[in-house]
Structure formats: C-alpha cells, structure tokens
C-alpha cells in the first residue's frame, strides 16, 4: 500500500465567513466503536468525519460542506492527536507531515456552491490510539472548535489478511492447488467460448506464488473468464481492488477484462475494459460507454500500462449509480460518474438512470475483434468499503 497520494492543485478559500458573522463552526461526527462526540455552530464550513477502525488500521469517510460563498477549490487540514499515519485516499489527494494532514480536492470535486459538499476519504494505520481530530480548517480558515476528541477504546473488529478490511472477497489465489481454477473460482465463458484459456500460474505472481493467467484470443465473442462463486448481491456500494498485468496495449476495438453480472440489467454485464487505447466502462444492455468514445472523452481516460503489475480499483454506488475508478492512487477523470452530465464524457451513460446492482465478479477477457492478449490477476478484494493498493 502506498504511503502518499499526490497532492493536487488548490486555490485560496474565498470569503469563507459572510460579513457580520464572526463565529465559525463544525459538525464532527465520528462513527467509531465508542460513543461519538460532535459540535455544531454557525460557520462558513462544516466537516463530517466518520471512522471505521480495526486493530492497527482505519478508514475515515469525510464530507466537507461549504456554508459560505461559492469557491472553485478547497484544501482541508487537520492535526492528529494520536500516532495515526495516512496511507492512501480516495476522491482527493492527501499528504502528511508529522501529525499534520493536508487533503486537496481532486479537481473534478473542487468547485463548491453555497451549501455544496464533497465526499472523500482516507485510509491509515495507528499503533497506540486513534482519536478523532478536532481542528479542521478549509484553506486556512478554521471550521470552529470541536468537543474533546473521543477515544475509540479497544477496537471491536479485526480485518482479514492481505489488507482487505472487511472484504467479502480477499484472495491471492494461494488456495488453488492445480492448474485449473477450482473451489471458489470457476472457468466460465458467459456468452460464447473460443480458444481462450484460463489457468492457475505459479511462475508469475504479484504476491505469494500464484496468480490467474488468462490467454485471451482475437476474434468476436472469444470469451474466457474465471468467476467467483461468492454472491455480491448484498454488497453495496461495491469496491474492488485487484492487481492486473497484461502484455498487449489496449486496442482500438472494444475488449473487456472485468465482467459483473448486473441484476439491474436483467443479468447482463457491467464491464471494465478498453477501447481506442484507453480504459472504459461498458454497459451490455445498451452498449453505453464511460467515457464517451469521442476524442474529448478518450482523452479523459488512461491506458493500462503493459509489462508490469498495475493496481486497478473501482467503486459502484448501488444506491445512485455513481462510479469511480483509480489506477493506483490516481483517479481517472473520464471513468468518474457523479450524476452531473459532462459534455463528451457521460451523456450516453446517464441515459439510463437505474443504479447498477452487481451480483458476481468475472476476471478474464472478451474480444470484439481485437488481437490476442495475455493477462494475469492477483490479490483481488471486493467489499463495501474502500480497499487500498
């Protein structure tokens, strides 16, 4: 897991406190194992900080709300009172120096109208204590005093191994004993089968000594996947983290390497793959893509580097249909969908308003005319909370 997320641009907070008001305040809600404290006051900003922790680690879901005039960007700072160390973030950039933490907007979520808010989060570690911070400030302007930080006490949950938190799926495929996938992972060709193959590989792995190897072949409808037997229909939102390595650059034609049966599409797939050399989401029901396959849309995506292990993460919000995608710790702007139409990016995707409801996970390759590609998958995790690389 990386220890820093690159910081993004920021600009000064503009007139955070309206004329005639001198008090600024904070709503601080920390959802931890012990009782929660909070404070509310009139202010130009408000911060909600909700913690989920286990022995030695935690995530914090954070919401910053602008109660003053509209701003174009934001920078949130706080100071930890314990020995917490931020290791990663989502929907924002984060850096830590000593006990001081600075979080900056991700660009696409920087502009906040009056009453507007941005949701993001951090993941971290601690050794002795994980008290809630109480000195939040936005672009140098304090959000007000908070009540005494709450001591979370003795952690009540223990995460699974491999840094998966409370994941439903957490595997490095080390339980696979032969060359043919078995047990919790089974070969499948969802629509039609060609010459592609799926094997358990002991010569190439990201962690441990095994991985799943997919030899994807060219030609229309040449499907080869390994599918989990786990039922994901009760997981929501759906967060996935996997390490993937492949040999051939994403082609101009459409390919997919992650396929999730989606009950909102009657079982048809919600897919991640590529087209025009860049990563994309695809919806099987109507063949909509995110981003749109226009020059402007493709420019907002990113290629999947070849010849090395890459950490790919995504989030599917099963309540409102929002999507997020990260390559390592970098969010891919064209694969972010927040319900607000963006020209040449997501109009086609937003033509359908029903939120996805993934029920399973398949890893492999399907081609619609592209060339061959060999892929490996390892250290796969799926859960309802963010999972770092």
N, C-alpha and C positions, 0 to 999 in steps of 0.2 A: 504494500500500500504506500503510495507516495505521501510525503510529509507536507507538501505545499501545493496549493493551486495557484497558478499565475494570477497576479493582480491585474485588473482591468482598469480602464480609464475612469476618472471621476472629475467632477466639477464642484465648485462651492455651492453649498445649500443657499437658496435664495430666499431671504426674508422669512426664516422659519417661524418667527413669532410675530403675529399681527400687531399693529400699533395699538397701544392701550392695554396690552396684556404683558405681564412680567413673569407669570408662572408657567412653567413647562412641566410636563408630567409623563408618566409611564404606566402602561398596563403590562405587568410582568406576570405571565402565567407559566409556571414550570410544572409539567406533568411528570413527576418523579415518584419513586416508591413511597416516600414520606410525605407528610402534609405540604401543601402548596401555599406560598405567600404571594401577594400581589399588591399593587398600588395604582390608583387612578387619579389623574388630575387634569385640568385644562392644559393643553400644550400644543406645540406645533408638530409633534411627532409622538408615535406610540410604538412600542415593541412588545410582541408576544414571543415568549421563549419557552418551548415545550420539550422536555427531556425524556428520552428513553435510555436507560442505562443497564449495564450488566457489570460483572466483576472485571474491572480494568478498562472498560470502554463505554462509550455513549454516543448517541446521536442527539442533535438538538434541531428541531423544526422551528424556524424563526420567521416571523412576519413583521415587517416594518410598514407602518401606515403614516402617510403624510397628512397632517391636520392643518397645515399652513398653505401658502400659495403653491401653485404648480411648480415642479422642478424638472430638470432634464436628466439628472443623475443623482446618485446617492452613495455615501460611504458611511458605514456603520462601524463604530468602535466600542470595545468594552475591555475590561480588565478582569482576568480570572483571579479568584481568591484562593484557589487550590493549586494543584500541580497538573491541571489539565493541559493537554497538548493537541491542537487541531491537526488532523492528518489529511483531511480532504473536505471538499464542499460540493454542493450541487446548486445549480441556478445562480451562482455567484462565484467570485474569486476571493480567496482567503489567504492571509498571511499572519504569522505570529512572531513576535519578538519578546522574549521573556514571558511575562504574563499578559502582555497587551496584544489584542486581536484586532485586525482590521479586515473588514469584509467590504468588497466593492461590487456594484451591480454588474450584471453580465452583458450589458449593452442593450439587449432587447427588453430588459425589465427596468431600465434606468429612469425613464420618464414616468413621473407620478403626478397625476392631477390631485387637486384638493380632495381628500378622502380616499385617494388611491393607495394601493398597497402592493408589496412584492413579497412573495413567499420563497424561501430558500432554506438551506440547512447546512450544518457542519457535522462531521464525524470526528471523534477524537479518542484519546486514551487518558487515563489517570492512574495514579498509584495509591494515594492516601485518601483523597477526598475530592468530591465533585460538586462544590457549592455553586448555586446559581449566581451569575454576575449581576451587579446592580447599578452600574454606572454607564448605561448606554448613551451614546451620542451620535447624532447624524450630521455628517460634515462639520464636526467640531461643536455643534450645538447640543447641549445636554437635553436628553428627553426627561429629565427630572429625577428626583430621589426615589429610591425603592425601599421597601421594608427590608429588614435584615435577611440576608441570603438564607435559604433553607438548606440545612444539612440533609442530604438524601439518605443518610444512615446506611445500613447494611444492604447491599444490592440483593434483589429478590429473584433475579433471573440470571441464567448463565447461557452465553451464546454457544452455538455449535462450533465445531472446529473450523479451521481454514478461514476465519474472519467473516463468516457468513451471517452473523447476527442471528435473528430468529427465522432464518430462511426455511421454506418448505422443501426446496431442493438445494443441496450443498454437496457437490461431488467433484473429485478429481479422477474418477473412473478407476480408482485403485482396487475396487471390489470386482472388477472384470477379470476373470481367470483365463479365458481363452481368447481367440482372435475374433470370434463372432460376438457381437453385443448380446447380453443376456440379462436376466433379472429385471432391474428397474429401467433398463433401456433396451428397446427392441427395434430391429430394422423395419422400415416402412417405406412404401412408395405410394403416396396419397392418391394420385390420380392415374399415373401410368408408370411402368417400370422399363428402363432401358438397360444400358450396360454399366451404369454407375454402381459403385460398391461402397460399403461401409465396413470398417474393420477396427479392432482394438489394436493400437500401435504401441509397442514397447521401445521403439527406437527414437521417437520424437515426443517430447512432453514439455509442458510449461512448468509443472510442479509434480514431484513424485516420479513414477516410472511408466505411466500410461496416459494415453490420450485416445480420442476417437478420430480416426482418419477417414476422410470421405474422398474418393476418387470420382469427381463429377465429370460427366462426359457431355460432349456437344450434342446438339440436336433438340428439336422441340419435344417438350414433355419427357425429358430424361430425368426422372426423379429418383433420388437416393437419400434417405434420411434415417437418423436414429431418433426414436421418440421415447419420451419418458412415460412411465405408467402412472405417474403422480397426477392427481386431479387438481387443477388450478382454479376450478370454478368458484371457490370461496376466497381466493386471494385477491385483495383489492385495496389500494392500487397494486399493480404488478410491477415490481422492479426486477430486472435481470442483469446479472453481471457474468460475462464469460470472457475467456481468453481464446482468440482465434488466430490462426496462422494460415496463410494461403500463398500459392506460388504464382498465380497469374493475375495481372491487374484486372479490375472490374471492366467488363467490355462495354461496347456501345449498346448492345442489346440487353434486354432485361434478364437478370438472374436473381435468384433468392437463395439465402443460406440459413435463414431462421423462418420457421413457419409455425404459426399458432392457430389451432382450430378456434373459431370465434363464434360463440353461440348467438351473438347479435347479428351475425351474417348467416344464420342457419347452419353453422358448422364450416362454412367456407373460411379461408385462411386470412389472417393478418400477418403480413410478411415483411421482413427486412432483407434487403439485397442491394442491388446496384443497377444503374443504367447510365449510359453516357459517361462512364468512367467514375461515377461518384455514388456514394451510399444513398439509399432511398427507402421509404416505407411504401408498401403497396397493399391495396385492399382488393381481395379476389372478387368480391361481389360485383363491383362496378369498375375494377381496374384503375381506380384513382391512385395517384402517386403523391407523395410528400417528400421533397418539394415537387412542384410542377416541373415537367421536363422542358422548360424554356431555358434559354441561356442565363437569364437572371436567376431562375430557380436553381439550376445546377451549380451556379457559382456560389450559392449559399450552402452547398453541401461540401463533402470532402471525400477524397479517395480512401480506400482501405489499403494501407501500405502492405507490400508483399515481402516475403522472406524473413519475417520476424513476428514474434508474438505481439498481438495488439489486444488491449483491454477495451471491450465494447460493452457499454451499459445503456439501458433504456428504461423508461417508465411509461406505463399505460395507466391513465387515470380512468378507472371503470365507472366513475360517477358522472364525469362531464366530458370524457373523450379526449382530454388533453394528453399530449405526448411530449416526451423529452428524450434526447439521445446524446450520449457522450462518447467520444473516442479518447480513452484515457480519462483525464480530468477536464478535457475541453468540450464544452457543449457545441453541437453542430447547429448553427442557426437555422438552416433550411429544414432540419428534422425536429424543429420545435413547433408545437401547435398549441396555442393558448386560447383558441376560440375567437380571436380577433383576426379578421381577414387581412392578409398581406398580399399585395399585388404580385403576381407571377410566382407565388410561393405556395399558398394553401387554399385558394378559392375552390379548386376542384375537390380537395379533401373535405372541405367544410360543406359540400353539397349534401352530405349525409350527416345528420345530427345525432343519430343513435350512438351512444358510447360503446366502444368495444368491450367484450367480455371473454377474454381468452380462457380456454379450459384445458389446454395442454401445451406442450412445447416439443418441437421437432427441430433438429440440427442436421444440416446436410447441404444439398444443392439441387436446385432445379433450374434448367436452362430453357430458354425460349428461342434458341438459335445461336447463342454464344459458344465460345470454344471450351476446351477442357480446363479444369482447374482442380488441384488437389488442396484440400483444406484439412486442418486439424482443430479440434475443440478440446479445451481443458478447463478445469477449475470453474465449473458452472454453478451459479447460485441464483435462486428465484425466491423472492419473499415480498412482503408488504411494506418494507422499509428500505431505504437506500442501502446499497451494498457497494463498498469501495473496491478499488482495483487491488 
